[in-house]
């Protein structure tokens, strides 16, 4: 399994809620349509103004083939939220996550 980690820094005040809505309403529905998508997490620290959008992919090829769409969505979000964007492509070396209800 592979993961793309998009980090957005500098999300302040009202932009935080705007960013959550943008992810739920636009980013998530579009990215989950990509072949090989297996799941995602959105981690955020309101006080620090930072969010980590992590998408999971069944293979490196699937992750790489979705890179243009992912980068476009992340860049648009960064512009809208006036945030700094960084992107990392990683192999998931180990995973044991609890069942989430949200």
C-alpha positions as CSV (number, residue, x, y, z in Angstrom):
1,X,0.0,0.0,0.0
2,X,1.1,3.6,-0.7
3,X,0.1,7.0,0.6
4,X,0.2,10.6,-0.6
5,X,0.5,13.1,2.3
6,X,-0.5,16.6,1.5
7,X,0.4,19.1,4.2
8,X,-1.2,22.5,4.4
9,X,0.3,25.0,6.8
10,X,-1.0,28.4,7.8
11,X,-4.7,27.7,7.9
12,X,-6.0,30.3,10.4
13,X,-9.4,31.2,11.9
14,X,-12.4,30.8,9.6
15,X,-10.2,29.2,7.0
16,X,-10.0,26.1,9.1
17,X,-13.7,25.3,8.9
18,X,-13.7,26.3,5.2
19,X,-10.8,23.8,4.6
20,X,-12.8,21.0,6.3
21,X,-15.8,21.7,4.2
22,X,-13.7,21.9,1.0
23,X,-12.2,18.5,1.8
24,X,-15.5,16.8,2.6
25,X,-17.5,18.3,-0.3
26,X,-15.0,18.6,-3.2
27,X,-11.7,16.9,-2.6
28,X,-12.8,13.6,-1.1
29,X,-15.5,12.8,-3.6
30,X,-13.2,13.6,-6.5
31,X,-10.1,11.7,-5.3
32,X,-12.1,8.6,-4.3
33,X,-13.1,8.2,-8.0
34,X,-9.5,7.6,-8.9
35,X,-8.6,3.9,-9.8
36,X,-6.7,2.2,-6.9
37,X,-7.9,4.6,-4.2
38,X,-8.4,2.6,-0.9
39,X,-9.1,5.3,1.7
40,X,-8.1,8.6,3.3
41,X,-7.5,10.4,6.6
42,X,-7.7,14.1,7.3
43,X,-5.7,15.1,10.4
44,X,-5.7,18.6,11.6
45,X,-4.5,20.8,14.4
46,X,-6.7,23.9,14.6
47,X,-4.4,25.7,17.0
48,X,-1.3,25.2,14.8
49,X,-3.2,25.9,11.6
50,X,-2.0,22.7,9.9
51,X,-3.8,19.8,8.2
52,X,-2.5,16.6,6.8
53,X,-4.7,15.0,4.0
54,X,-3.5,11.4,3.6
55,X,-4.8,9.2,0.7
56,X,-4.1,5.5,0.5
57,X,-3.5,3.6,-2.8
58,X,-3.4,-0.1,-3.6
59,X,-0.2,0.2,-5.5
60,X,2.6,2.7,-6.4
61,X,1.3,2.8,-10.0
62,X,-2.2,3.8,-8.8
63,X,-0.8,6.5,-6.6
64,X,1.4,7.9,-9.3
65,X,-1.4,7.8,-11.9
66,X,-3.5,9.9,-9.6
67,X,-0.8,12.4,-8.9
68,X,-2.0,15.1,-11.4
69,X,-5.5,15.0,-10.0
70,X,-4.2,15.0,-6.4
71,X,-1.8,17.8,-7.0
72,X,-4.5,19.9,-8.7
73,X,-7.0,19.4,-5.8
74,X,-4.3,20.2,-3.2
75,X,-3.0,23.2,-5.0
76,X,-6.5,24.6,-5.4
77,X,-7.2,24.1,-1.7
78,X,-3.9,25.8,-0.7
79,X,-4.7,28.8,-2.9
80,X,-8.2,29.1,-1.5
81,X,-7.1,28.8,2.1
82,X,-3.9,30.9,1.6
83,X,-1.9,28.0,2.9
84,X,1.6,26.6,2.2
85,X,1.5,23.1,0.5
86,X,3.9,20.3,0.6
87,X,3.4,16.8,-0.9
88,X,5.1,13.5,-0.1
89,X,4.6,10.1,-1.8
90,X,5.3,7.2,0.6
91,X,5.1,3.5,1.0
92,X,3.0,2.4,4.0
93,X,5.5,0.3,5.9
94,X,3.0,-0.7,8.7
95,X,-0.6,0.0,9.5
96,X,-2.9,-0.9,12.3
97,X,-5.8,1.6,12.6
98,X,-8.8,1.5,14.8
99,X,-12.3,1.3,13.3
100,X,-13.5,4.8,12.8
101,X,-17.1,5.9,13.0
102,X,-16.8,9.3,11.3
